[in-house]
Amino acid sequence: MTATTVQTQQRWRRVRRGAALVYLVLLVAVLLAIGVPTDRGSLLLIVLAGLGITCIGRSWRAYGQALLDWLPFTAVLIAYDYSRGVADALGMPLHVSDVAAVDRLAFGQVPTVWLQNRYFDPGSPHWYDAVATLVYASHFLATPITAAILWVRDRAVWVRFARRVIALALAGLATYILFPAAPPWYAARVGAIEPVVRASGRGWYWLHINHAGNLLDEGQRASNDVAAMPSLHTAYATIIALFVIQATRSRWRWLMVGYPVIMGLALVYTAEHYVIDVVLGVVYALIVDRLCTMWETRHPPRERWRRLAVPAAAVPIESFNSDVRVQNGVSVVHRAAMETSP
């Protein structure tokens, strides 16, 4: 590699770092100004803008690969969003009191009611309301951000993650159609349980950024109110935790176990889900992960997909010393970047 080539690559690296800093500042400003987006289209634009930064200074093929990967992935999830009302059209019976009875049988009373009776202050939100809101809202950003990081690092791992996200969406959709279940706030509204408040957006007031919850409120109004079992918020948090734990070797990685736990606690406190919904969310995630792993073991990626394992946005292959191993039937590329790579 010539000195000129090295200088060019280093210059583009500085450009990408500067662009990434600007992107992060603008993203934070937008989130504070208009709130957390919940629709797939807005999230796709945020992700593609970030991935586009990793492609600066590289070939147009890098941008094309990003679109080729992310548009179908997002299209499947958009189709899922628009199909969640099928249960209403089919006229399946809505489960309200029977689901609440499961929590009551397990704990002596509905945990959401117990938590709000002790900690919910109708007059003023507290710091834990803000924590609950931030954890709840993280669901809409955590999955696409995790997917974007995996796509940049190793496309083969991104494919495995995307497969699980889509499988969870389909499994949840099937359950919502066959077993539409109401959340605690809905049950309280119809008198099936003691009064509780839907408090998932309440923490914005404690943070003094009331407008930040506008998009979240709009998304909730457009969502399916009877898609409570299982909790996909918890399911996706579990999948993210599994991937982070498997992908890193730091002893701190086990802290990710707390993400689905605190997500579940926030969902129960804010009356978005019962405990049984949260537990089933974890169970669904573990089952989907296991089934996908079994499928991947029996159907290792073809040579064509192995060649695409390193994303187009990555450093040119000649800049790496690579070795390949097979883990769970999936080709994993270990890349040791040379100091001169961009």
Secondary structure, 3 states (H helix, E strand, C coil): CCHHHHHHHHHHHHHHHHHHHHHHHHHHHHHHHHCCCCCHHHHHHHHHHHHHHHCCCCCHHHHHHHHHHHHHHHHHHHHHHHHCCHHHHHCCCCECHHHHHHHHHHHCCCHHHHHHHHHCCCCCCCHHHHHHHHHHHHHHHHHHHHHHHHHHHCHHHHHHHHHHHHHHHHHHHHHHHHCCECCHHHHHHCCCCCCCCCCCCCHHHHCCCHHHHHHHHHHHHHCCCCECCCCHHHHHHHHHHHHHHHHCCCHHHHHHHHHHHHHHHHHHHCCCCCHHHHHHHHHHHHHHHHHHHHHHHHCCCCHHHHHCCCCCCCCCHHHEEEEEEEECCEEEEEEEECCCCC
